[in-house]
Amino acid sequence: MSDYHAYLIRLWRDDMQQPWRAELVSPHSGETRRFATTEQLFLFMQQQMEEGGVQAARPGPPDRGV
């Protein structure tokens, strides 16, 4: 996995009583992933960050070893 991920996120629901659904499209590969719930979307994105070594939040500038 990479330390950079870019996606187009689409969110929709068919009516007010239905849960939100989601679709991710990679602008680089065109790969599309669909999710029945936003929880599944968030889980996938968390897995991408963990597997790719991406940090969810960086408290300060990166350590340059100085």
C-alpha positions as CSV (number, residue, x, y, z in Angstrom):
1,M,0.0,0.0,0.0
2,S,0.9,3.6,-0.5
3,D,1.2,6.6,1.9
4,Y,-1.2,8.5,-0.4
5,H,-4.8,7.7,-1.2
6,A,-7.2,9.8,-3.2
7,Y,-10.9,9.0,-3.7
8,L,-14.0,10.6,-5.0
9,I,-16.7,9.9,-2.3
10,R,-20.4,9.8,-3.3
11,L,-23.0,9.6,-0.5
12,W,-26.7,9.0,-1.1
13,R,-29.9,7.6,0.4
14,D,-33.1,6.6,-1.4
15,D,-35.3,8.3,1.2
16,M,-35.2,9.8,4.7
17,Q,-35.8,6.5,6.3
18,Q,-33.0,4.6,4.6
19,P,-29.4,4.6,5.7
20,W,-26.7,6.5,3.8
21,R,-24.8,4.5,1.3
22,A,-21.4,5.3,-0.2
23,E,-19.2,4.8,-3.2
24,L,-15.5,5.4,-3.5
25,V,-13.9,5.9,-6.9
26,S,-10.1,6.0,-7.3
27,P,-9.2,8.8,-9.8
28,H,-5.9,7.0,-10.6
29,S,-7.2,3.5,-11.3
30,G,-10.9,4.0,-11.9
31,E,-11.6,1.3,-9.3
32,T,-15.0,1.6,-7.7
33,R,-16.0,0.3,-4.2
34,R,-19.6,0.5,-2.9
35,F,-20.6,0.4,0.7
36,A,-24.1,-0.4,2.2
37,T,-23.4,1.8,5.2
38,T,-21.1,4.6,6.2
39,E,-19.7,2.4,8.9
40,Q,-18.4,0.1,6.2
41,L,-16.9,3.0,4.4
42,F,-15.2,4.3,7.5
43,L,-13.9,0.8,8.3
44,F,-12.4,0.5,4.8
45,M,-10.8,3.9,5.0
46,Q,-9.3,3.1,8.4
47,Q,-7.9,-0.2,7.1
48,Q,-6.3,1.7,4.1
49,M,-4.6,4.1,6.5
50,E,-3.4,1.3,8.8
51,E,-2.1,-1.0,6.0
52,G,-0.5,1.9,4.1
53,G,1.2,3.4,7.1
54,V,-0.7,6.7,6.7
55,Q,-1.1,8.6,10.0
56,A,-4.6,9.7,10.6
57,A,-3.4,12.8,12.4
58,R,0.0,14.4,12.6
59,P,0.5,16.6,15.7
60,G,3.3,18.6,14.3
61,P,5.9,18.7,11.5
62,P,7.5,15.4,10.5
63,D,10.6,14.5,12.4
64,R,13.6,15.2,10.1
65,G,16.1,13.5,12.4
66,V,17.8,16.7,13.5
